[in-house]
Amino acid sequence: MRAGVQMQAPFDVYPYEPLSGTAAAGTPSSPSPWDKLALTVLAKAKHAYADIAEATVTQTYYKAGSFEPGKSLGYLIKRCGTLMTGLAADAFMSQPLSFTQWTVLMKLRHFTHLSATELGESVGHDLGALTRVVDSLERAGFVERERGRRDRRTVEIALTPQGLRQVEDSTHLVVGLLNELLEPFSRSEFESLIAQLQRLLARLQEYSDRQSAPGSVTAPAARKTGGRSHAAVPRGSRRKSARAGP
């Protein structure tokens, strides 16, 4: 519903009329128990309807005339991701792998086997950049390429035991960095922040999938970029933002 449009409750269109009669002409009688019950139910129903009507009004948080980058959701998230990525990269300077390589190993730690396309999309790399990362990890003995388990014609990337040990040995760097950055926040603030970000991520994925669905006005753009759910985002900016942040 658009803001400013008033909903009219059906109870206002069809008002309740008491069942009891009148004691004398022009003098109403005392309400019966049934009348009192009906009035109570009606009042509660109107209150609930008002709450629903208020909740369905579309919220608007930004206005073109007062929009500023410092309060832009996209800018704030991207800037945080850029700063965190830089700090994490510095923390990995003493490690036998880079932060970028660690993100690939961490993804494989959770999913065991992934195709190059799946892995690239999940960490925000195109196939060219991912190939270079995977090649370096394979030379170090951290990953290996295997024939697909479901389709032998495909190739999947898997974590080796050595790679698993390395990602576990390096994870404390990321954990320590995040804990230090979150030091000013309370536990409840941290949990609320994570919950809201997870909710935003789900909303973005849902919206992106809907925009790239067949019949959507952005579906042609999706087909041009391979039909990916985030096709409406420019390829270069998508690649940078997707891998921002530890």
ZICORGI-V186778 format. One record per backbone hydrogen bond with DSSP energy under -0.5 kcal/mol. CO is the residue of the C=O (numbers start at 1). NH is the residue of the N-H. If there is no record, write none. Layout:
BEGIN
((CO NH) (CO NH))
END
This chain:
BEGIN
((1 58) (2 5) (4 6) (7 9) (9 12) (9 13) (10 14) (21 29) (24 27) (26 28) (27 23) (27 24) (32 36) (33 37) (34 38) (35 39) (36 40) (37 41) (38 42) (39 43) (40 44) (41 45) (42 46) (43 47) (44 48) (45 49) (46 50) (47 51) (48 52) (49 53) (50 54) (51 55) (52 56) (54 57) (63 66) (63 67) (64 67) (68 71) (69 72) (72 76) (73 77) (74 78) (75 79) (76 80) (77 81) (78 82) (79 83) (80 84) (81 85) (81 245) (82 86) (83 87) (84 88) (85 89) (86 90) (87 91) (88 92) (90 93) (92 95) (98 102) (99 103) (100 104) (101 105) (102 106) (103 107) (104 108) (105 109) (106 110) (107 111) (108 112) (111 113) (112 159) (114 157) (115 119) (116 120) (117 121) (118 122) (119 123) (120 124) (120 125) (126 130) (127 131) (128 132) (129 133) (130 134) (131 135) (132 136) (133 137) (134 138) (135 139) (136 140) (137 142) (137 143) (138 141) (142 160) (144 158) (146 156) (151 148) (151 154) (154 148) (155 116) (156 146) (157 114) (158 144) (160 164) (161 165) (162 166) (163 167) (164 168) (165 169) (166 170) (167 171) (170 173) (170 174) (171 175) (172 176) (173 177) (174 178) (175 179) (176 180) (177 181) (178 182) (180 183) (182 185) (186 190) (187 191) (188 192) (189 193) (190 194) (191 195) (192 196) (193 197) (194 198) (195 199) (196 200) (197 201) (198 202) (199 203) (200 204) (201 205) (202 206) (203 207) (204 208) (205 209) (206 210) (207 211) (208 212) (210 213) (211 218) (213 216) (216 219) (218 222) (219 223) (220 224) (221 225) (222 227) (222 228) (223 226) (228 231) (230 233) (234 238) (235 239) (236 240) (237 241) (238 242) (239 243) (241 244))
END
